[in-house]
Structure formats: structure tokens, C-alpha cells
Amino acid sequence: MSQTVTRALRILAELGEGERSLDQLAEVLGVHKTTVLRLLQSLEEERFVYRDAGYRYHLGAGLFALSGLALEQRGVRRIAAPHLAELNAATGQTVHLAAYEGGEVVYIDKYDSRHPVRMYSRIGLRAALHSAAVSKVLLADLPAPERRRVVAGIDFVPHTPRTLATPEALLAELEKVAAQGWAQDHAEHEAFINCVAAPIRDASGRVVAAASISVPDVVLPYEQVLELLPQLLATTRAVSADCGQAPNHP
């Protein structure tokens, strides 16, 4: 049964990359087409996938409902929404909300820039652990042993010449982030994007999410992105207060 579930999840993950034929899915899973077809039929019954007129498979509407429920269950997203919308309106820049779960950082909300240059990011997409500002904020709050364990498992893909390239460099950066209370991505993930991020805390003081402002350098240079930091910090403090954080918490 566990193998069946694993294969079904692999099918969904593969279809998340785009439409696929039965033959393509069988090749990815390394099993006979009849096995894949049985799985697809079960997934179709639950509306998790659908087959078009050209006999190609896509993610189905049943997943939309599940994803909506998953987002509704994230209290911090609901609490942060009016504050992030206000920050987006005030700055005109792209605003993200991200959370850490299962060793990954995932975007759970996004407010698009009013400028024609748009970010590739989307809700549900994973953020790079070693280069995204939101990831640095979330990893910096982990207990030191867990932080080292997570960093040790990162594949330090060099997205740009500025990307942190070693565990030691990232750990040093996380220490800095923890001390100053915010993080930056200075063209580390994409050469033309700069970003600042700050933590959102709950009543216990634990970081439950990170909010960020991301700006293409054709819209604002790096120095002017840093000038948006006070607005971001004011926003994350307001969200944290609504999440129960004590006013005198650092």
C-alpha cells in the first residue's frame, strides 16, 4: 500500500511540472503502463487528475479545493493578510509570506507588484534555503543543532555569483540575521532581484513566518530596497502583535 501511495504522489508531483502522457508517466515511475493507468483512474475518480481529449493528464480541480483548505488552516496567513496588503499598496512592490515546514521553506501568500516586471514566485513554491531572504529569517530562528543539521543537507547551487557557496558562509549569515532581526537577498537567487525579509513571531516568541519585499533592480537599486526595511519591520511587528507577541518582545 505504501508503494502505491508513493507512486500516486509521484504522479501528482510530475503533473505539477506540466501535462504528461501515460507513456511519460510510466517511464518516470519505472513501472508498466497498466500499473500507472490504475493509479490514474483512482486519482481521476477523486478529481485529483483529469485526462484531456488528447489523452494527456493534468492536475485536477480536487487539488484546488485541498490547497484552498490547506491555506485556510494557516492562521498566520489570515492574520497577516490585511497588513501585507497594506504594505504592498504603500510600497508598490512584491510582498511574500513564507513558512518553514518539513525542512523546506514554502511561499504561502504573495501580493504582486504594480510594476510590469513580475516575480516568478507563486504560492506553494519552495524558496531556496541558502539564497532567499525569507529562508534565512526562518532558518536563523532554529535551535543551533537543528540549524547546523539543515544547513549540512543543503545543495549549495550557485544561482548567481553572489550566492552563498558553503555551509560555513550560510551559518555565519544566519548568526548575523538572528542578531539584527532581518535578512537580505542581495542578488543571490536572481541576479536582478534584491529582497529584504523579517520575522513574524507568535505569543511564544517563535518565528512562525517570514515576510519580504522583493524588487527588480530595474525598478529600484539595492540601496533603495534597503530603505523599505523600516516599513517591512513595522508590518511584521504589527502582524506579530496580532499573533499574540508581547509588545516588549525584541
Backbone hydrogen bonds, N-H to C=O, Kabsch-Sander energy under -0.5 kcal/mol:
donor,donor_aa,acceptor,acceptor_aa,energy
5,V,1,M,-2.4
6,T,2,S,-2.5
7,R,3,Q,-2.3
8,A,4,T,-2.4
9,L,5,V,-2.5
10,R,6,T,-2.1
11,I,7,R,-2.0
12,L,8,A,-2.0
13,A,9,L,-2.5
14,E,10,R,-2.3
15,L,11,I,-2.6
16,G,12,L,-1.4
17,E,14,E,-1.4
18,G,15,L,-0.9
20,R,57,Y,-1.7
22,L,55,Y,-0.5
25,L,21,S,-2.2
26,A,22,L,-2.4
27,E,23,D,-2.1
28,V,24,Q,-2.1
29,L,25,L,-2.4
30,G,26,A,-1.6
31,V,26,A,-1.4
35,T,32,H,-0.7
36,V,32,H,-1.6
37,L,33,K,-2.7
38,R,34,T,-1.9
39,L,35,T,-1.7
40,L,36,V,-2.7
41,Q,37,L,-2.5
42,S,38,R,-1.8
43,L,39,L,-2.4
44,E,40,L,-2.6
45,E,41,Q,-1.9
46,E,42,S,-1.2
47,R,44,E,-1.6
48,F,43,L,-2.8
49,V,43,L,-0.9
50,Y,58,H,-2.1
52,D,56,R,-2.7
55,Y,52,D,-2.0
57,Y,20,R,-3.6
58,H,50,Y,-2.4
60,G,48,F,-3.1
62,G,47,R,-3.0
63,L,47,R,-0.6
63,L,60,G,-1.3
64,F,60,G,-0.6
64,F,61,A,-0.5
65,A,61,A,-1.5
66,L,62,G,-1.6
67,S,63,L,-2.8
68,G,64,F,-2.3
69,L,65,A,-2.1
70,A,66,L,-2.5
71,L,67,S,-2.1
72,E,68,G,-2.1
73,Q,69,L,-1.5
74,R,71,L,-1.4
75,G,73,Q,-1.2
77,R,74,R,-0.8
78,R,74,R,-1.3
79,I,75,G,-2.5
80,A,76,V,-2.6
81,A,77,R,-1.5
84,L,80,A,-2.8
85,A,81,A,-2.5
86,E,82,P,-1.8
87,L,83,H,-2.1
88,N,84,L,-2.6
89,A,85,A,-2.2
90,A,86,E,-2.3
91,T,87,L,-2.4
92,G,88,N,-2.5
94,T,214,S,-1.1
95,V,111,Y,-2.3
96,H,212,S,-1.8
97,L,109,D,-2.2
98,A,210,A,-2.6
99,A,106,V,-2.3
101,E,104,E,-3.0
104,E,101,E,-1.9
105,V,127,A,-0.6
106,V,99,A,-2.8
106,V,104,E,-0.5
107,Y,125,L,-2.5
108,I,97,L,-2.9
109,D,97,L,-1.5
111,Y,95,V,-2.7
114,R,92,G,-1.8
115,H,92,G,-0.5
118,R,116,P,-0.6
124,G,107,Y,-3.4
125,L,122,R,-2.1
127,A,105,V,-3.0
131,S,128,A,-0.5
132,A,128,A,-1.7
136,K,132,A,-1.8
137,V,133,A,-2.0
138,L,134,V,-2.1
139,L,135,S,-3.0
140,A,136,K,-2.1
141,D,137,V,-0.6
141,D,138,L,-0.7
142,L,139,L,-1.4
147,R,143,P,-2.8
148,R,144,A,-2.4
149,R,145,P,-2.0
150,V,146,E,-2.8
151,V,147,R,-2.5
152,A,148,R,-2.2
153,G,149,R,-0.9
153,G,150,V,-0.8
154,I,151,V,-1.5
156,F,154,I,-0.9
157,V,155,D,-2.6
159,H,157,V,-1.4
160,T,188,E,-0.5
162,R,187,A,-0.5
163,T,160,T,-1.5
164,L,130,H,-0.5
170,L,166,T,-2.0
171,L,167,P,-2.8
172,A,168,E,-2.0
173,E,169,A,-1.9
174,L,170,L,-2.6
175,E,171,L,-1.9
176,K,172,A,-1.7
177,V,173,E,-2.4
178,A,174,L,-2.6
179,A,175,E,-1.8
180,Q,176,K,-2.5
181,G,177,V,-2.4
182,W,177,V,-0.6
183,A,197,A,-2.6
185,D,195,C,-2.6
187,A,185,D,-1.4
187,A,193,I,-1.2
193,I,190,E,-1.9
194,N,215,V,-2.4
195,C,185,D,-1.7
196,V,213,I,-2.0
197,A,183,A,-2.5
198,A,211,A,-2.5
200,I,209,A,-2.7
202,D,206,R,-2.0
203,A,243,C,-0.9
205,G,202,D,-1.7
208,V,200,I,-2.6
208,V,206,R,-0.6
209,A,200,I,-1.3
210,A,98,A,-2.4
211,A,198,A,-2.4
212,S,96,H,-1.9
213,I,196,V,-2.4
214,S,94,T,-2.4
215,V,194,N,-2.9
217,D,192,F,-2.8
219,V,216,P,-1.8
220,L,216,P,-2.0
224,Q,221,P,-0.7
225,V,221,P,-1.5
226,L,222,Y,-1.9
227,E,223,E,-0.8
228,L,225,V,-1.6
229,L,226,L,-1.5
232,L,228,L,-1.9
233,L,229,L,-2.9
234,A,230,P,-2.1
235,T,231,Q,-1.9
236,T,232,L,-2.7
237,R,233,L,-2.1
238,A,234,A,-1.8
239,V,235,T,-2.5
240,S,236,T,-2.5
241,A,237,R,-2.3
242,D,238,A,-1.9
243,C,239,V,-1.4
244,G,241,A,-1.3
245,Q,240,S,-2.7
249,H,246,A,-1.9
